[in-house]
Amino acid sequence: MTVLERPTVLRVAIALTDREFKQLLDRARAEDVHTGGVYDLRGAVITVWERPWADTDAWKYLGRVGEIHYQHPSADVPPTVRRLVVMPGHGADELVRHIGHLSGRDHRRLPEL
């Protein structure tokens, strides 16, 4: 019997400045999987793919690194990354590096998980 590995879900609270949050969203859109990047931004989730999509069916055969779930800012809460979903074969550190890249913050200045 084959045991399927499940994604690891990590609850986090990585607060971003308004500038970092804007850059996170702008870069995710600019580096979309359909245009040579590895990000797919939908709703309040950024899916990180292992490679850019070569065609529209790539989601069927390419693997995901994971997902970055964020909360939009409110009067009481800054923009915040709330959850990371790490796919089997990948690590939370990979997603933290992606958060750093997208937000413009040095990933070494983000919380260790």
C-alpha positions as CSV (number, residue, x, y, z in Angstrom):
1,M,0.0,0.0,0.0
2,T,1.3,3.4,-0.9
3,V,1.2,6.1,1.7
4,L,0.6,9.5,0.2
5,E,2.4,12.4,1.9
6,R,0.3,15.3,2.9
7,P,1.2,18.9,2.8
8,T,2.4,20.5,6.0
9,V,0.3,23.4,7.2
10,L,2.1,26.0,9.4
11,R,0.2,28.8,11.2
12,V,2.4,31.9,11.2
13,A,2.1,35.6,11.9
14,I,4.5,37.4,9.6
15,A,3.5,41.1,9.7
16,L,4.4,43.1,6.6
17,T,4.6,46.9,6.1
18,D,2.1,48.4,3.7
19,R,5.0,48.9,1.2
20,E,6.1,45.2,1.6
21,F,2.6,44.0,1.1
22,K,2.0,46.1,-2.0
23,Q,5.3,44.8,-3.4
24,L,4.4,41.2,-2.5
25,L,1.2,41.4,-4.5
26,D,2.8,43.4,-7.4
27,R,5.7,40.9,-7.8
28,A,3.4,37.9,-7.6
29,R,1.3,39.3,-10.4
30,A,4.4,40.3,-12.4
31,E,6.0,36.9,-12.0
32,D,2.9,34.9,-12.8
33,V,3.2,31.3,-14.0
34,H,1.6,32.2,-17.3
35,T,4.3,34.8,-18.1
36,G,7.5,32.9,-17.1
37,G,7.3,33.2,-13.3
38,V,6.4,30.7,-10.6
39,Y,3.5,32.5,-8.8
40,D,-0.2,32.1,-9.1
41,L,-2.1,34.8,-7.1
42,R,-5.8,34.1,-6.5
43,G,-7.9,35.5,-3.7
44,A,-5.7,35.7,-0.6
45,V,-3.4,32.9,-1.6
46,I,-0.1,32.9,-3.6
47,T,0.6,29.4,-5.0
48,V,4.3,28.8,-5.6
49,W,5.1,26.4,-8.4
50,E,8.4,24.6,-9.0
51,R,8.8,26.0,-12.5
52,P,7.0,28.3,-14.8
53,W,4.2,26.8,-16.9
54,A,5.1,25.8,-20.4
55,D,1.4,25.4,-21.4
56,T,-2.1,25.7,-19.9
57,D,-2.1,22.1,-18.8
58,A,1.1,22.4,-16.8
59,W,-0.9,22.3,-13.5
60,K,-1.6,18.6,-14.3
61,Y,2.1,17.6,-14.3
62,L,4.2,20.2,-12.5
63,G,4.6,20.2,-8.8
64,R,3.9,23.0,-6.3
65,V,6.3,24.2,-3.7
66,G,3.4,25.4,-1.6
67,E,1.1,28.2,-0.8
68,I,1.4,31.5,1.0
69,H,-1.9,32.6,2.7
70,Y,-2.2,36.2,3.7
71,Q,-4.6,38.6,5.3
72,H,-5.4,42.0,3.9
73,P,-4.8,44.8,6.3
74,S,-7.5,46.4,8.4
75,A,-7.6,49.3,10.8
76,D,-6.4,47.0,13.6
77,V,-4.2,44.4,11.8
78,P,-1.3,45.0,9.5
79,P,-1.0,42.9,6.3
80,T,0.0,39.5,7.6
81,V,1.1,36.2,6.2
82,R,-1.1,33.8,8.3
83,R,-0.5,30.3,6.9
84,L,2.1,28.4,4.8
85,V,1.2,25.2,3.1
86,V,4.4,23.2,2.3
87,M,4.1,20.5,-0.2
88,P,6.0,17.1,0.3
89,G,9.6,17.3,-0.8
90,H,9.8,21.0,0.0
91,G,10.6,23.0,3.1
92,A,9.1,26.0,4.9
93,D,12.4,27.8,4.4
94,E,11.7,27.8,0.6
95,L,8.5,29.6,1.1
96,V,10.1,32.0,3.5
97,R,12.7,32.8,0.8
98,H,9.8,33.4,-1.6
99,I,8.1,35.8,0.9
100,G,11.4,37.7,1.1
101,H,11.7,37.8,-2.7
102,L,8.2,39.0,-3.2
103,S,8.1,41.5,-0.3
104,G,11.6,42.9,-0.8
105,R,12.6,42.0,2.8
106,D,15.8,40.0,3.3
107,H,14.5,36.5,4.0
108,R,17.0,36.3,6.9
109,R,15.1,39.1,8.6
110,L,11.8,37.0,8.5
111,P,10.9,34.8,11.4
112,E,12.5,31.3,11.5
113,L,10.0,28.5,11.3
